[in-house]
Amino acid sequence: WAHLEGWLGAVAALLTAYVRELGRALGGPADFSGPLAIQQRMWVTVAAALSACVLGIFVSPALASIALFGGSVVIAVGTALTVVRRLNRLAAFLRSAAER
């Protein structure tokens, strides 16, 4: 499952950038908002990696794997929510531009 979760996170991250650039191409501002934008994804990645290091050295390698998997789940779900939020903001921008 870890491979699938990693791929889902990577695809979701690419999708956030695609939605941002789509908004810019349609005349909107660059939207870097979202519950798990790039900065937050990097912090989750660092926290999961450091947790895995500490757990792997001092507790159990199995818990290190769980920490990494948990981090990838958080990234995949949070990034999907970020995509939805950006799409909603883009739709609102396009609706307001159409009304003008």
C-alpha positions as CSV (number, residue, x, y, z in Angstrom):
1,W,0.0,0.0,0.0
2,A,2.9,2.4,0.6
3,H,3.8,2.5,-3.1
4,L,0.2,3.4,-4.0
5,E,0.0,6.0,-1.3
6,G,3.2,7.6,-2.5
7,W,2.1,7.7,-6.1
8,L,-1.3,9.2,-5.0
9,G,0.6,11.9,-3.1
10,A,2.8,12.7,-6.0
11,V,-0.1,12.9,-8.5
12,A,-2.1,15.1,-6.1
13,A,0.9,17.4,-5.7
14,L,1.2,17.7,-9.5
15,L,-2.5,18.3,-9.7
16,T,-2.3,21.3,-7.3
17,A,0.3,22.9,-9.5
18,Y,-1.8,22.2,-12.6
19,V,-4.9,23.8,-11.0
20,R,-2.8,26.9,-10.0
21,E,-1.4,27.3,-13.5
22,L,-4.8,26.7,-15.1
23,G,-6.2,29.5,-13.0
24,R,-3.3,31.8,-14.1
25,A,-4.0,30.8,-17.7
26,L,-7.6,31.8,-17.3
27,G,-6.6,35.2,-16.0
28,G,-6.7,34.6,-12.3
29,P,-4.0,35.2,-9.7
30,A,-1.6,32.5,-8.8
31,D,-3.4,30.6,-5.9
32,F,-1.0,29.2,-3.4
33,S,-3.7,28.6,-0.8
34,G,-4.9,25.4,0.7
35,P,-4.7,23.3,3.8
36,L,-1.7,21.5,2.5
37,A,0.1,23.7,0.0
38,I,3.7,23.1,-0.9
39,Q,5.2,24.6,2.4
40,Q,2.9,22.5,4.5
41,R,3.6,19.4,2.5
42,M,7.3,19.9,3.0
43,W,6.9,20.3,6.8
44,V,4.8,17.0,6.9
45,T,7.5,15.3,4.9
46,V,10.3,16.5,7.2
47,A,8.3,15.6,10.3
48,A,7.5,12.1,9.0
49,A,11.2,11.5,8.0
50,L,12.5,12.7,11.4
51,S,9.9,10.7,13.3
52,A,10.9,7.6,11.2
53,C,14.6,8.2,12.0
54,V,14.0,8.5,15.7
55,L,11.5,5.6,15.9
56,G,13.7,3.4,13.7
57,I,16.8,4.0,15.8
58,F,15.4,4.0,19.3
59,V,12.1,2.1,19.2
60,S,11.3,-0.2,16.2
61,P,11.8,-0.2,12.5
62,A,8.2,-1.2,12.1
63,L,7.1,2.0,13.8
64,A,9.4,3.9,11.4
65,S,7.5,2.5,8.5
66,I,4.2,3.4,10.1
67,A,5.4,7.0,10.6
68,L,6.4,7.3,6.9
69,F,3.1,5.7,5.7
70,G,1.2,8.0,8.0
71,G,3.0,11.0,6.6
72,S,2.2,10.0,3.1
73,V,-1.5,9.5,4.0
74,V,-1.6,13.0,5.5
75,I,0.1,14.4,2.4
76,A,-2.3,12.6,-0.1
77,V,-5.5,13.6,1.8
78,G,-4.4,17.1,2.5
79,T,-3.3,17.7,-1.0
80,A,-6.6,16.4,-2.4
81,L,-8.3,18.9,-0.1
82,T,-6.0,21.6,-1.4
83,V,-7.0,20.8,-5.0
84,V,-10.7,20.9,-4.2
85,R,-10.2,24.3,-2.4
86,R,-8.3,25.7,-5.3
87,L,-10.9,24.5,-7.8
88,N,-13.6,26.1,-5.8
89,R,-11.7,29.4,-5.7
90,L,-11.1,29.2,-9.4
91,A,-14.7,28.6,-10.1
92,A,-15.7,31.5,-7.9
93,F,-13.2,33.7,-9.8
94,L,-14.6,32.6,-13.1
95,R,-18.2,33.2,-12.0
96,S,-17.3,36.7,-10.8
97,A,-15.4,37.5,-14.1
98,A,-18.4,36.3,-16.1
99,E,-20.8,38.6,-14.2
100,R,-18.7,41.6,-15.0
